[in-house]
Amino acid sequence: MKKYILAFFFSVPFFIHAQNLPQCDSLVIDCCTLGNDTISLNASNTTTELFGYPGFILFDSNMDTIAKENVTYFGIGGGPQLHEMVVMAPLVLPFSGYLNLYYMFYDSLGCSFPITIADTSTGVQNLFYHTDVRVYPNPAADRVTVHSNRLAGNTIQVIDLSGRILHQTRAMKNTEVLNIQSLSTGIYFIELVSGGAVISRTKLIKQ
């Protein structure tokens, strides 16, 4: 049994364990980094046996697809090799599911890794990264522009690393400018809230 721990944003523990197929024992997976609409991992193989044309898919406990990789590699070698999955559905914390590795362009299942992502203490429960939200300039000193085709009518909020809401406003159009002069230098997050759920979360660096 192997265990891998991820420290992501709020030190969210991310566990991969119990490889259940013998051919998976040679794999080492360092997972995961979450982007605006991607989930990335590093994979390497401790033997010379390749998983030809590999692709990863993240499933929830109902086996619904949460994120899927576009196949870009011939095989998994000594690595580490970066694999990037595109987020296709909301990732709700706490999360339990499976990280499956397929090969031959998803023709065959190679490995299945049960995964648990623990909840955070920030109150940020709903993360949906598959959006078109743009935040610029970033880093920013005085003002930052937020743009999205779904911005109008929804709420924009700025939170700090502890999850405390520092600014909140109702967007009247798809492009809004936020005044961030009062924020101290550091890292924050800009969230788009729709129907009471956070549907986008973007890191902001305040200069």
Stockholm file with secondary structure:
# STOCKHOLM 1.0

chainA/1-207         MKKYILAFFFSVPFFIHAQNLPQCDSLVIDCCTLGNDTISLNASNTTTELFGYPGFILFDSNMDTIAKENVTYFGIGGGPQLHEMVVMAPLVLPFSGYLNLYYMFYDSLGCSFPITIADTSTGVQNLFYHTDVRVYPNPAADRVTVHSNRLAGNTIQVIDLSGRILHQTRAMKNTEVLNIQSLSTGIYFIELVSGGAVISRTKLIKQ
#=GR chainA/1-207 SS CCCBCCCCTTTCCEEECCCCSGGGTTEEEEEEEECSSEEEEEEEESSSCCCSSCEEEEEETTCCEEEEECCCCSCCCSSCEEEEEEECSCEESSEEEEEEEEETTTTEEEEEEEEEECCCSSSCCEECCCSCCEEESSSBSSEEEEECTTCTTSEEEEECTTCCEEEEEECSSSEEEEECTTSCSEEEEEEEEETTEEEEEEEEEEC
#=GC SS_cons         CCCBCCCCTTTCCEEECCCCSGGGTTEEEEEEEECSSEEEEEEEESSSCCCSSCEEEEEETTCCEEEEECCCCSCCCSSCEEEEEEECSCEESSEEEEEEEEETTTTEEEEEEEEEECCCSSSCCEECCCSCCEEESSSBSSEEEEECTTCTTSEEEEECTTCCEEEEEECSSSEEEEECTTSCSEEEEEEEEETTEEEEEEEEEEC
//
